[in-house]
Amino acid sequence: MSTARKIETAVSAQPGDPAALATPGATSVLPREWRRASWPVRISATCLLLFYALAIASPFFAPYDPTTQYRTLPNCPPMPLHINAPSDWAHGFFYSHPMRIVDAVERAYTADTSRKLYVRVLHRGHLFTTDGLETPYFALGSDGLGRDLLSRIVYGSRISMSIWLVGVIISFSLGIVVGSISGYVGGPTDNLIMRWSEIEMSLPSFYFLLAASVRSRPYVEAARALGAPMRRILIRHVVPSVIGYSVVAATLSIPGFILGESALSLLGLGIQEPAASWGNLLAQAEDVQVLMHSPWILIPGFFIFVTVMSFNFLGDHLRDRLDPGSAI
């Protein structure tokens, strides 16, 4: 390695710099960060991991097909679960009583206590389900078409937990590349790109301001004085320096994408039936009469709330940890 490159590498390894977290030993940082994280951050990370597990393994966690309709059980309330007597464990550890509708207008139900509906765990490739499909077990109730709400929430997580990927990947990748070039080069190039971004409004000015601030840092000036080409400076110094802060900005923008999809789906402009997302599952809540008789249809809103708050807590934690004034 040449002397200039050794000096350049030594200068670029500044303590507390976000690029230092991208070293081969960064994996050892994760357990330490978990211990240092506050309990809201730990709960947020756990909830997000759980929701992504639901999205990845939806067929396993959902007891039924999300499109299967039980027309005789519309807006059925959640069914209580009971522990079976040891003598009946051959049929299953848990059971519930089938529901039957007693007032079709008011959607009033009563449990048929003369019958048992056995709920089996790890049965037919599901976490839990019933023996047959004729009489379902609704853990969280059903929607207006008699579809299992839990199954639709689980399958809806696939869209609601991944819809932000498109927006964040586009803004993150373009923002980092173009923002780094604009902020480092400056002059007419910076003015041209800034005017273009103002027209497009797709590249947040945050990335340009961030890269411009990095341009004057000592290790960037040292690399320039040593004769390093612009491409090397951008790849080795500018981009690694802004990547940590950009991850924070991208994390904090995720709730906006999730809420946007939910709002559009709620208005009927987003994900359309029969596909499920947490937003279009709330569409029934627009009817006040249905909401009064079936308050459980608001349960998807709880998942949206927890997801948005979890990303906010996680983004705030990343921002505090990457703050230069914070102790590493």
BAPANU-656823 format. One record per residue: x, z, y of N, C-alpha, C, O in turn; residue in three letters. Coordinates in steps of 0.02 Angstrom, whole numbers, padded with zeros to 5 digits, always signed. Layout:
BEGIN
XZYXZYXZYXZYALA;...
***
This chain:
BEGIN
+00042+00000-00060+00000+00000+00000+00044+00000+00062+00092+00038+00065MET;+00029-00042+00111+00069-00047+00171+00062+00016+00213+00013+00054+00206SER;+00111+00027+00257+00109+00087+00300+00049+00086+00346+00018+00138+00357THR;+00032+00026+00372-00026+00021+00417-00090+00040+00382-00133+00073+00410ALA;-00097+00017+00318-00158+00032+00282-00161+00106+00264-00215+00135+00266ARG;-00104+00137+00248-00103+00209+00234-00126+00248+00295-00166+00295+00289LYS;-00099+00229+00354-00118+00265+00414-00192+00255+00429-00227+00301+00448ILE;-00214+00193+00419-00284+00177+00432-00330+00217+00387-00382+00242+00409GLU;-00312+00223+00323-00353+00261+00276-00353+00335+00292-00405+00367+00288THR;-00296+00361+00312-00291+00432+00328-00331+00448+00391-00364+00500+00394ALA;-00329+00403+00440-00365+00415+00502-00440+00411+00490-00478+00449+00520VAL;-00461+00365+00446-00533+00356+00436-00565+00413+00398-00626+00423+00403SER;-00526+00453+00361-00554+00508+00322-00561+00570+00366-00523+00617+00358ALA;-00608+00569+00412-00618+00624+00457-00663+00677+00425-00712+00660+00392GLN;-00647+00742+00434-00689+00794+00406-00759+00792+00435-00767+00781+00495PRO;-00808+00803+00394-00876+00805+00417-00907+00737+00427-00966+00731+00445GLY;-00867+00683+00415-00894+00616+00424-00940+00599+00366-00923+00614+00309ASP;-00998+00568+00378-01044+00551+00324-01013+00507+00271-01034+00509+00213PRO;-00963+00467+00290-00932+00423+00240-00896+00463+00187-00886+00439+00131ALA;-00877+00525+00203-00842+00566+00154-00887+00585+00096-00863+00601+00041ALA;-00953+00583+00107-00999+00599+00054-01003+00544+00002-01031+00555-00052LEU;-00976+00485+00018-00979+00429-00029-00917+00424-00072-00905+00372-00102ALA;-00878+00478-00077-00817+00479-00117-00835+00487-00190-00892+00506-00206THR;-00787+00472-00237-00803+00479-00308-00826+00549-00327-00862+00556-00376PRO;-00804+00601-00290-00824+00669-00307-00889+00690-00276-00905+00749-00275GLY;-00928+00642-00250-00990+00659-00215-01042+00688-00262-01086+00725-00240ALA;-01037+00673-00327-01086+00700-00374-01082+00775-00379-01132+00808-00394THR;-01023+00804-00366-01017+00877-00367-01050+00909-00307-01061+00970-00306SER;-01067+00869-00257-01100+00895-00197-01173+00911-00211-01201+00957-00180VAL;-01205+00874-00257-01276+00882-00268-01296+00953-00289-01343+00981-00260LEU;-01262+00985-00338-01281+01054-00355-01272+01101-00296-01311+01147-00286PRO;-01219+01091-00257-01207+01134-00199-01261+01125-00147-01285+01173-00117ARG;-01281+01061-00135-01334+01048-00087-01400+01079-00110-01439+01103-00068GLU;-01413+01078-00174-01474+01108-00200-01475+01183-00187-01527+01211-00170TRP;-01418+01216-00196-01414+01288-00184-01422+01304-00110-01450+01355-00092ARG;-01396+01260-00067-01399+01272+00005-01468+01255+00034-01485+01279+00088ARG;-01506+01213+00000-01570+01191+00026-01620+01248+00029-01619+01293-00013ALA;-01664+01246+00079-01716+01297+00086-01770+01284+00033-01773+01231+00003SER;-01813+01334+00024-01865+01326-00027-01914+01270-00012-01938+01238-00059TRP;-01932+01256+00052-01975+01198+00063-01943+01132+00041-01977+01087+00016PRO;-01877+01126+00051-01843+01065+00030-01841+01059-00046-01850+01005-00073VAL;-01830+01114-00079-01829+01113-00153-01898+01095-00180-01903+01054-00227ARG;-01950+01124-00152-02017+01107-00175-02033+01034-00161-02063+01000-00202ILE;-02011+01010-00102-02023+00940-00084-01989+00893-00133-02019+00844-00156SER;-01926+00907-00148-01889+00864-00195-01922+00866-00264-01926+00815-00298ALA;-01944+00925-00286-01977+00931-00351-02042+00891-00352-02057+00857-00402THR;-02081+00895-00299-02145+00858-00296-02133+00783-00298-02168+00747-00333CYS;-02083+00759-00261-02069+00687-00261-02045+00664-00329-02065+00610-00352LEU;-02003+00703-00362-01981+00685-00429-02041+00683-00477-02044+00639-00520LEU;-02087+00730-00470-02146+00731-00512-02190+00670-00500-02214+00639-00547LEU;-02200+00652-00437-02242+00595-00421-02211+00530-00445-02246+00485-00468PHE;-02145+00525-00440-02112+00464-00466-02114+00462-00542-02117+00408-00572TYR;-02113+00520-00574-02121+00521-00646-02191+00497-00666-02199+00461-00715ALA;-02242+00517-00626-02310+00492-00639-02313+00416-00632-02346+00382-00671LEU;-02278+00390-00580-02280+00318-00569-02244+00280-00624-02268+00227-00646ALA;-02188+00305-00647-02149+00270-00697-02183+00273-00766-02184+00223-00802ILE;-02210+00331-00783-02240+00340-00849-02316+00348-00843-02345+00392-00874ALA;-02348+00306-00804-02420+00310-00794-02460+00306-00858-02506+00346-00868SER;-02445+00259-00904-02486+00257-00966-02483+00321-01007-02529+00336-01044PRO;-02428+00359-01000-02422+00421-01038-02461+00477-01005-02495+00515-01039PHE;-02457+00484-00939-02489+00539-00904-02564+00528-00893-02601+00576-00888PHE;-02585+00466-00890-02656+00452-00880-02693+00455-00946-02673+00422-00994ALA;-02746+00495-00951-02781+00501-01016-02822+00439-01034-02836+00428-01093PRO;-02841+00398-00984-02883+00339-00998-02859+00280-00955-02819+00287-00909TYR;-02884+00222-00973-02872+00163-00932-02907+00173-00865-02966+00191-00863ASP;-02872+00160-00809-02902+00173-00743-02960+00128-00726-02998+00141-00679PRO;-02969+00073-00763-03024+00027-00749-03085+00038-00794-03136+00007-00784THR;-03079+00082-00844-03135+00095-00890-03191+00132-00853-03179+00183-00821THR;-03251+00105-00858-03308+00134-00822-03356+00167-00871-03374+00139-00923GLN;-03376+00228-00854-03427+00265-00891-03488+00269-00845-03496+00317-00808TYR;-03530+00218-00848-03584+00210-00800-03635+00266-00804-03671+00278-00756ARG;-03638+00301-00860-03686+00357-00865-03658+00421-00834-03693+00472-00832THR;-03596+00420-00810-03564+00480-00781-03534+00466-00712-03475+00479-00702LEU;-03573+00439-00666-03545+00426-00599-03539+00492-00560-03583+00534-00563PRO;-03484+00499-00523-03472+00559-00482-03480+00622-00523-03509+00672-00499ASN;-03455+00621-00583-03457+00680-00627-03407+00731-00601-03351+00713-00585CYS;-03426+00795-00598-03379+00846-00574-03324+00860-00625-03330+00841-00683PRO;-03270+00892-00603-03217+00911-00651-03245+00956-00705-03286+01000-00693PRO;-03221+00944-00766-03245+00981-00824-03199+01041-00838-03138+01032-00843MET;-03227+01101-00844-03186+01159-00861-03154+01151-00930-03183+01122-00975PRO;-03093+01177-00936-03056+01173-00999-03054+01242-01031-03042+01292-00996LEU;-03065+01245-01095-03066+01309-01132-03015+01306-01189-02998+01252-01214HIS;-02990+01365-01209-02944+01370-01265-02983+01378-01329-03028+01420-01333ILE;-02967+01338-01378-03002+01339-01441-02985+01401-01482-02932+01431-01474ASN;-03030+01420-01525-03016+01475-01572-02964+01451-01623-02963+01392-01641ALA;-02921+01496-01646-02869+01476-01694-02896+01440-01755-02862+01398-01784PRO;-02956+01456-01775-02984+01423-01834-03001+01350-01822-03008+01311-01869SER;-03007+01330-01757-03023+01261-01740-02963+01222-01713-02971+01167-01687ASP;-02903+01250-01721-02844+01216-01693-02829+01150-01728-02792+01109-01701TRP;-02858+01140-01786-02849+01076-01820-02880+01019-01780-02858+00962-01785ALA;-02931+01035-01740-02963+00985-01697-02929+00978-01629-02936+00927-01596HIS;-02892+01030-01609-02859+01029-01545-02855+01099-01516-02897+01141-01532GLY;-02806+01110-01474-02798+01176-01443-02848+01189-01387-02862+01247-01371PHE;-02873+01136-01358-02918+01144-01301-02983+01106-01314-02986+01060-01354PHE;-03035+01127-01278-03098+01092-01282-03136+01101-01217-03121+01145-01176TYR;-03184+01058-01207-03230+01063-01150-03299+01046-01175-03308+01025-01233SER;-03348+01054-01133-03416+01036-01150-03435+00971-01116-03423+00964-01056HIS;-03463+00923-01152-03484+00860-01120-03534+00873-01064-03573+00921-01066PRO;-03531+00830-01014-03577+00836-00958-03633+00785-00965-03623+00730-00990MET;-03692+00805-00943-03748+00758-00942-03782+00764-00874-03788+00819-00847ARG;-03805+00708-00849-03836+00707-00783-03909+00729-00789-03945+00707-00833ILE;-03930+00772-00743-03998+00798-00743-04038+00773-00683-04099+00776-00682VAL;-04002+00748-00631-04035+00721-00572-03994+00662-00548-03941+00670-00518ASP;-04020+00601-00561-03982+00541-00544-03976+00531-00469-03928+00501-00445ALA;-04025+00556-00431-04024+00547-00359-03972+00594-00327-03932+00572-00286VAL;-03974+00656-00346-03928+00706-00319-03861+00707-00355-03815+00743-00335GLU;-03856+00668-00409-03795+00668-00450-03779+00739-00474-03722+00762-00471ARG;-03830+00773-00499-03821+00840-00524-03809+00838-00599-03842+00801-00635ALA;-03761+00878-00622-03741+00879-00692-03747+00949-00721-03747+00999-00684TYR;-03753+00952-00786-03751+01015-00822-03710+01005-00885-03709+00951-00914THR;-03678+01058-00907-03636+01055-00968-03679+01065-01029-03722+01109-01032ALA;-03667+01024-01079-03702+01029-01143-03662+01077-01187-03617+01057-01224ASP;-03680+01141-01183-03642+01193-01219-03653+01191-01294-03619+01227-01331THR;-03699+01150-01317-03710+01146-01390-03659+01101-01424-03656+01099-01485SER;-03619+01066-01385-03569+01020-01413-03500+01038-01384-03493+01064-01329ARG;-03450+01021-01424-03381+01031-01403-03346+00963-01397-03353+00920-01440LYS;-03309+00955-01343-03269+00895-01333-03195+00916-01338-03167+00946-01292LEU;-03164+00898-01395-03096+00921-01407-03046+00879-01367-03050+00817-01365TYR;-03000+00914-01335-02948+00882-01295-02882+00891-01332-02858+00947-01341VAL;-02852+00836-01352-02790+00838-01391-02730+00825-01346-02732+00783-01301ARG;-02677+00862-01359-02614+00855-01322-02566+00810-01361-02561+00815-01422VAL;-02532+00765-01325-02485+00717-01355-02520+00679-01411-02499+00677-01468LEU;-02575+00647-01391-02617+00611-01440-02625+00539-01418-02640+00526-01359HIS;-02616+00492-01464-02625+00421-01451-02584+00395-01392-02606+00352-01355ARG;-02523+00422-01385-02478+00398-01333-02492+00425-01264-02465+00399-01215GLY;-02534+00476-01258-02550+00507-01194-02530+00580-01194-02524+00612-01246HIS;-02520+00607-01134-02505+00678-01129-02563+00719-01156-02553+00768-01192LEU;-02623+00699-01138-02683+00729-01167-02740+00678-01162-02742+00638-01115PHE;-02784+00680-01209-02842+00636-01209-02891+00661-01262-02879+00711-01295THR;-02946+00625-01270-02996+00644-01320-02990+00597-01380-02957+00546-01378THR;-03024+00616-01434-03021+00576-01495-03050+00506-01485-03021+00456-01506ASP;-03108+00503-01454-03141+00439-01443-03150+00425-01369-03144+00469-01327GLY;-03166+00362-01354-03177+00343-01285-03250+00347-01264-03266+00337-01206LEU;-03294+00362-01312-03365+00364-01295-03382+00422-01248-03421+00413-01202GLU;-03352+00480-01260-03365+00539-01219-03298+00561-01188-03257+00590-01223THR;-03288+00549-01124-03224+00564-01093-03220+00636-01068-03271+00670-01060PRO;-03160+00658-01056-03147+00722-01023-03120+00708-00954-03065+00681-00947TYR;-03157+00728-00903-03137+00716-00834-03105+00780-00805-03141+00825-00784PHE;-03039+00782-00805-03005+00842-00779-03015+00850-00704-03020+00906-00680ALA;-03017+00794-00667-03027+00797-00595-03092+00763-00574-03101+00746-00515LEU;-03137+00752-00621-03200+00719-00605-03194+00644-00610-03143+00616-00629GLY;-03249+00610-00591-03251+00537-00593-03272+00510-00525-03298+00547-00483SER;-03262+00444-00515-03283+00414-00452-03354+00386-00459-03389+00400-00507ASP;-03374+00346-00410-03443+00321-00409-03460+00274-00465-03518+00263-00479GLY;-03410+00246-00497-03421+00200-00553-03408+00233-00621-03408+00200-00672LEU;-03396+00298-00620-03384+00334-00682-03314+00326-00709-03303+00337-00769GLY;-03266+00308-00667-03197+00301-00690-03161+00368-00681-03172+00404-00633ARG;-03117+00383-00728-03080+00446-00727-03036+00449-00665-02992+00407-00656ASP;-03048+00499-00622-03011+00504-00559-02938+00520-00571-02895+00494-00536LEU;-02923+00562-00620-02853+00579-00634-02814+00517-00655-02758+00506-00631LEU;-02842+00476-00698-02808+00415-00720-02796+00368-00661-02743+00336-00657SER;-02844+00363-00616-02836+00318-00559-02785+00346-00509-02750+00307-00476ARG;-02781+00412-00503-02730+00442-00460-02660+00429-00489-02614+00412-00452ILE;-02654+00437-00554-02588+00427-00586-02567+00354-00578-02510+00341-00559VAL;-02611+00307-00593-02593+00236-00585-02586+00217-00512-02546+00173-00495TYR;-02624+00249-00468-02618+00236-00397-02551+00256-00368-02530+00230-00316GLY;-02517+00303-00401-02451+00324-00376-02400+00267-00380-02351+00267-00343SER;-02412+00219-00425-02366+00162-00430-02361+00125-00364-02307+00106-00342ARG;-02418+00114-00332-02420+00078-00268-02402+00124-00211-02359+00107-00169ILE;-02433+00182-00208-02424+00226-00150-02353+00254-00146-02328+00267-00091SER;-02319+00262-00203-02251+00289-00202-02198+00234-00196-02138+00250-00190MET;-02218+00171-00198-02169+00117-00193-02182+00069-00136-02142+00025-00122SER;-02239+00077-00101-02257+00029-00048-02207+00031+00009-02197-00019+00044ILE;-02174+00089+00019-02127+00095+00074-02061+00058+00060-02023+00044+00106TRP;-02048+00042-00004-01984+00011-00021-01973-00054+00016-01918-00068+00040LEU;-02025-00096+00021-02018-00161+00053-01998-00152+00126-01950-00182+00149VAL;-02037-00111+00162-02023-00102+00233-01956-00070+00246-01919-00092+00290GLY;-01939-00018+00208-01876+00017+00219-01816-00026+00201-01766-00027+00236VAL;-01821-00063+00145-01765-00105+00124-01751-00159+00176-01693-00172+00193ILE;-01804-00191+00202-01794-00243+00252-01764-00215+00315-01714-00240+00340ILE;-01795-00162+00343-01771-00135+00406-01702-00102+00398-01660-00106+00443SER;-01691-00070+00340-01627-00036+00329-01570-00086+00323-01519-00080+00356PHE;-01578-00136+00280-01524-00184+00268-01509-00226+00330-01452-00233+00349SER;-01562-00254+00360-01551-00294+00420-01525-00252+00478-01482-00273+00516LEU;-01553-00192+00484-01532-00149+00539-01459-00130+00534-01423-00129+00584GLY;-01436-00114+00473-01366-00094+00464-01319-00153+00478-01270-00146+00516ILE;-01332-00210+00449-01287-00268+00456-01286-00294+00528-01233-00297+00559VAL;-01345-00312+00553-01347-00340+00620-01331-00288+00673-01297-00304+00722VAL;-01354-00226+00664-01339-00174+00712-01265-00158+00716-01239-00145+00770GLY;-01230-00159+00660-01159-00145+00659-01121-00199+00697-01076-00185+00737SER;-01138-00262+00684-01105-00317+00718-01118-00314+00793-01072-00321+00833ILE;-01181-00303+00812-01199-00300+00883-01165-00242+00918-01136-00251+00972SER;-01167-00183+00887-01138-00125+00920-01063-00127+00925-01035-00102+00973GLY;-01030-00157+00876-00957-00159+00877-00930-00213+00922-00884-00201+00962TYR;-00958-00273+00917-00933-00329+00956-00949-00321+01030-00905-00329+01072VAL;-01012-00303+01046-01032-00293+01116-01033-00359+01154-01031-00413+01125GLY;-01036-00354+01219-01033-00413+01262-01092-00460+01253-01147-00437+01239GLY;-01081-00525+01261-01136-00574+01255-01170-00572+01186-01230-00582+01182PRO;-01131-00560+01133-01160-00556+01066-01211-00500+01062-01265-00508+01034THR;-01192-00443+01090-01237-00385+01089-01300-00401+01129-01356-00386+01107ASP;-01292-00431+01188-01350-00448+01229-01396-00498+01194-01457-00492+01196ASN;-01367-00548+01161-01407-00598+01127-01447-00567+01069-01507-00580+01062LEU;-01414-00526+01029-01448-00495+00972-01501-00446+00996-01554-00441+00966ILE;-01486-00409+01049-01535-00361+01075-01597-00396+01101-01653-00373+01090MET;-01587-00452+01135-01645-00490+01160-01686-00517+01102-01747-00517+01103ARG;-01650-00541+01050-01685-00567+00992-01724-00512+00956-01781-00523+00934TRP;-01693-00453+00950-01727-00398+00916-01788-00373+00956-01837-00351+00927SER;-01784-00377+01022-01841-00358+01062-01899-00405+01051-01957-00385+01053GLU;-01883-00468+01040-01936-00517+01026-01965-00506+00957-02026-00505+00948ILE;-01922-00497+00909-01945-00488+00840-01976-00419+00828-02023-00413+00789GLU;-01948-00368+00861-01970-00299+00853-01969-00276+00780-02009-00235+00759MET;-01923-00304+00743-01918-00285+00673-01854-00246+00658-01847-00217+00605SER;-01807-00246+00705-01745-00210+00696-01743-00153+00746-01732-00166+00806LEU;-01752-00091+00725-01754-00035+00772-01689-00030+00812-01635-00040+00785PRO;-01696-00013+00876-01637-00007+00920-01592+00050+00899-01534+00054+00921SER;-01617+00095+00856-01577+00152+00833-01511+00129+00802-01459+00159+00815PHE;-01513+00076+00762-01453+00053+00727-01402+00024+00775-01342+00033+00765TYR;-01425-00010+00828-01379-00038+00877-01344+00019+00916-01284+00017+00927PHE;-01383+00068+00937-01355+00124+00975-01306+00163+00932-01254+00186+00956LEU;-01323+00171+00868-01279+00208+00823-01213+00173+00813-01160+00204+00815LEU;-01216+00108+00801-01154+00070+00791-01113+00067+00855-01051+00069+00852ALA;-01145+00064+00912-01108+00062+00975-01071+00128+00987-01016+00128+01015ALA;-01101+00183+00966-01067+00248+00974-01007+00254+00928-00957+00287+00945SER;-01011+00223+00869-00956+00226+00821-00897+00184+00846-00839+00199+00828VAL;-00910+00133+00885-00857+00087+00907-00801+00123+00945-00744+00101+00941ARG;-00817+00177+00979-00767+00211+01020-00735+00270+00984-00697+00307+01015SER;-00749+00280+00921-00720+00336+00885-00645+00324+00873-00624+00266+00868ARG;-00605+00378+00868-00532+00370+00863-00510+00328+00802-00465+00287+00808PRO;-00541+00339+00745-00518+00303+00685-00534+00229+00689-00499+00188+00659TYR;-00587+00209+00726-00602+00139+00735-00551+00108+00784-00527+00053+00773VAL;-00535+00145+00838-00486+00120+00885-00417+00116+00853-00378+00070+00868GLU;-00402+00164+00809-00337+00162+00774-00333+00102+00728-00281+00068+00726ALA;-00385+00087+00692-00386+00029+00647-00379-00035+00688-00344-00082+00666ALA;-00411-00038+00747-00404-00097+00789-00333-00104+00816-00306-00159+00820ARG;-00302-00047+00835-00234-00049+00860-00184-00070+00807-00132-00099+00822ALA;-00199-00054+00743-00155-00073+00689-00164-00146+00668-00129-00170+00623LEU;-00209-00180+00701-00218-00252+00688-00265-00268+00633-00264-00324+00607GLY;-00308-00221+00613-00357-00235+00560-00407-00286+00584-00430-00282+00641ALA;-00426-00335+00543-00476-00385+00563-00545-00353+00572-00559-00300+00545PRO;-00587-00387+00611-00653-00360+00626-00694-00348+00563-00729-00298+00558MET;-00688-00395+00514-00727-00387+00453-00708-00323+00417-00751-00288+00391ARG;-00644-00308+00414-00621-00247+00380-00643-00184+00417-00662-00135+00386ARG;-00641-00187+00483-00662-00130+00522-00737-00116+00511-00757-00058+00504ILE;-00776-00169+00510-00848-00160+00500-00863-00131+00431-00903-00085+00424LEU;-00830-00159+00379-00845-00138+00310-00816-00069+00295-00849-00028+00262ILE;-00755-00055+00318-00721+00007+00299-00736+00066+00345-00729+00123+00325ARG;-00756+00052+00407-00762+00107+00456-00831+00112+00488-00862+00165+00489HIS;-00855+00056+00515-00918+00059+00554-00977+00072+00508-01015+00120+00518VAL;-00986+00029+00457-01044+00036+00413-01044+00103+00376-01096+00136+00375VAL;-00987+00125+00344-00989+00191+00312-01004+00248+00359-01032+00299+00339PRO;-00986+00241+00423-00998+00295+00471-01071+00301+00490-01094+00357+00504SER;-01107+00246+00491-01177+00248+00512-01225+00252+00453-01285+00262+00462VAL;-01199+00243+00392-01244+00239+00334-01281+00304+00323-01341+00304+00306ILE;-01247+00361+00333-01280+00426+00322-01337+00437+00370-01392+00458+00349GLY;-01325+00425+00434-01378+00435+00484-01435+00384+00474-01493+00400+00487TYR;-01417+00324+00452-01469+00274+00440-01514+00293+00382-01574+00279+00382SER;-01485+00325+00331-01525+00349+00275-01575+00401+00299-01633+00401+00276VAL;-01554+00444+00344-01600+00494+00373-01656+00459+00410-01715+00476+00401VAL;-01639+00409+00452-01691+00373+00489-01739+00337+00442-01800+00337+00453ALA;-01712+00308+00388-01756+00273+00340-01801+00322+00303-01859+00308+00291ALA;-01773+00382+00286-01814+00432+00252-01871+00456+00295-01927+00464+00272THR;-01856+00467+00359-01908+00491+00405-01961+00437+00420-02015+00453+00443LEU;-01944+00374+00407-01993+00320+00420-02039+00308+00360-02090+00274+00367SER;-02021+00335+00301-02061+00323+00241-02133+00347+00248-02179+00310+00230ILE;-02145+00408+00275-02215+00429+00282-02258+00381+00322-02318+00374+00308PRO;-02228+00347+00371-02267+00299+00410-02291+00241+00368-02347+00218+00377GLY;-02249+00217+00322-02269+00162+00278-02324+00186+00230-02372+00149+00217PHE;-02318+00247+00203-02368+00272+00156-02435+00281+00191-02487+00262+00164ILE;-02433+00310+00251-02496+00320+00288-02526+00254+00309-02587+00247+00311LEU;-02483+00205+00325-02508+00139+00344-02545+00106+00286-02600+00078+00296GLY;-02516+00109+00226-02550+00080+00168-02615+00117+00153-02665+00086+00136GLU;-02613+00183+00160-02673+00222+00146-02729+00205+00195-02787+00199+00175SER;-02711+00199+00259-02762+00183+00309-02792+00114+00298-02853+00105+00302ALA;-02749+00065+00283-02774-00003+00272-02818-00006+00209-02870-00040+00209LEU;-02797+00028+00157-02837+00028+00095-02903+00065+00106-02955+00045+00079SER;-02901+00118+00146-02963+00155+00161-03013+00112+00198-03073+00118+00188LEU;-02987+00067+00241-03031+00022+00279-03049-00041+00241-03086-00083+00265LEU;-03022-00047+00179-03037-00106+00139-02994-00166+00155-03009-00221+00134GLY;-02938-00155+00191-02893-00210+00209-02828-00208+00170-02786-00252+00179LEU;-02819-00159+00127-02757-00153+00089-02766-00171+00017-02788-00226+00001GLY;-02749-00124-00028-02755-00135-00099-02829-00140-00118-02869-00097-00100ILE;-02847-00192-00154-02916-00205-00170-02933-00184-00242-02889-00182-00285GLN;-02996-00167-00252-03021-00152-00319-03011-00212-00365-03014-00269-00342GLU;-03000-00200-00430-03001-00135-00465-02933-00099-00464-02927-00045-00494PRO;-02882-00128-00431-02818-00094-00427-02828-00028-00390-02872-00021-00347ALA;-02786+00021-00406-02793+00087-00377-02733+00104-00334-02676+00092-00354ALA;-02746+00133-00277-02695+00165-00236-02727+00227-00206-02788+00232-00204SER;-02687+00274-00184-02715+00336-00157-02758+00323-00096-02804+00361-00082TRP;-02743+00269-00060-02783+00253-00001-02853+00228-00019-02902+00253+00008GLY;-02857+00179-00064-02925+00153-00079-02965+00201-00122-03026+00193-00127ASN;-02933+00252-00153-02971+00303-00189-03010+00347-00140-03059+00380-00160LEU;-02989+00348-00078-03023+00389-00027-03080+00351+00006-03116+00379+00047LEU;-03089+00288-00012-03140+00247+00022-03210+00277+00013-03252+00272+00057ALA;-03222+00308-00044-03287+00338-00057-03302+00396-00009-03360+00412+00003GLN;-03249+00427+00017-03258+00484+00061-03287+00464+00128-03306+00508+00167ALA;-03292+00399+00142-03323+00378+00204-03398+00393+00205-03427+00400+00259GLU;-03428+00397+00147-03499+00413+00142-03507+00489+00143-03486+00523+00096ASP;-03538+00515+00195-03545+00587+00203-03587+00617+00147-03573+00672+00123VAL;-03640+00581+00127-03683+00607+00074-03644+00614+00008-03651+00664-00027GLN;-03604+00563-00007-03564+00567-00068-03513+00623-00063-03501+00659-00112VAL;-03484+00631-00004-03433+00683+00006-03464+00753-00003-03432+00798-00029LEU;-03525+00761+00020-03558+00827+00013-03572+00844-00059-03565+00902-00079MET;-03591+00795-00099-03607+00808-00169-03546+00803-00215-03546+00831-00270HIS;-03495+00767-00193-03436+00756-00236-03372+00769-00196-03335+00721-00182SER;-03358+00831-00178-03298+00845-00137-03232+00830-00172-03180+00825-00140PRO;-03233+00824-00239-03171+00812-00276-03143+00742-00263-03086+00729-00282TRP;-03181+00698-00232-03154+00631-00218-03102+00634-00163-03069+00584-00149ILE;-03094+00693-00131-03041+00701-00080-02974+00720-00111-02924+00725-00075LEU;-02972+00730-00177-02909+00751-00209-02852+00701-00196-02796+00724-00186ILE;-02863+00634-00196-02808+00588-00180-02777+00602-00111-02718+00590-00101PRO;-02817+00627-00064-02790+00644+00001-02739+00700-00003-02692+00702+00036GLY;-02748+00746-00050-02700+00800-00060-02633+00771-00082-02580+00794-00059PHE;-02633+00721-00126-02571+00690-00148-02537+00654-00091-02475+00656-00085PHE;-02576+00621-00048-02546+00588+00011-02515+00640+00057-02459+00630+00081ILE;-02550+00695+00069-02524+00748+00113-02459+00777+00086-02411+00784+00124PHE;-02458+00793+00022-02398+00823-00008-02339+00774-00005-02283+00794+00010VAL;-02352+00710-00018-02298+00660-00017-02270+00652+00053-02209+00650+00061THR;-02313+00646+00102-02290+00638+00172-02250+00699+00194-02197+00692+00224VAL;-02276+00759+00181-02240+00819+00201-02174+00826+00163-02125+00850+00192MET;-02172+00806+00100-02110+00811+00062-02056+00766+00091-01998+00786+00097SER;-02074+00704+00108-02025+00659+00139-02003+00685+00207-01945+00676+00226PHE;-02048+00716+00244-02029+00743+00309-01980+00801+00302-01931+00804+00338ASN;-01994+00847+00255-01949+00902+00243-01881+00877+00220-01829+00902+00242PHE;-01881+00828+00175-01818+00801+00149-01779+00765+00204-01718+00773+00208LEU;-01814+00727+00246-01780+00694+00301-01751+00742+00351-01696+00732+00376GLY;-01788+00796+00367-01762+00847+00413-01701+00881+00384-01653+00896+00420ASP;-01701+00893+00318-01643+00925+00286-01582+00880+00290-01527+00903+00306HIS;-01591+00815+00276-01535+00769+00280-01508+00763+00351-01448+00760+00362LEU;-01553+00764+00400-01532+00760+00470-01491+00822+00489-01440+00816+00523ARG;-01513+00881+00468-01477+00943+00484-01409+00945+00449-01360+00968+00478ASP;-01406+00921+00387-01342+00923+00350-01292+00874+00377-01232+00886+00372ARG;-01315+00818+00407-01269+00769+00434-01256+00780+00508-01222+00740+00540LEU;-01284+00833+00535-01270+00850+00605-01197+00872+00612-01176+00917+00576ASP;-01158+00841+00657-01087+00861+00664-01079+00935+00680-01027+00964+00664PRO;-01128+00966+00711-01122+01037+00727-01139+01083+00669-01134+01144+00675GLY;-01161+01053+00613-01179+01094+00556-01119+01105+00511-01078+01060+00503SER;-01113+01163+00483-01057+01178+00438-01067+01144+00372-01121+01149+00343ALA;-01018+01110+00347-01021+01076+00282-01004+01124+00227-01004+01104+00169ILE;
***
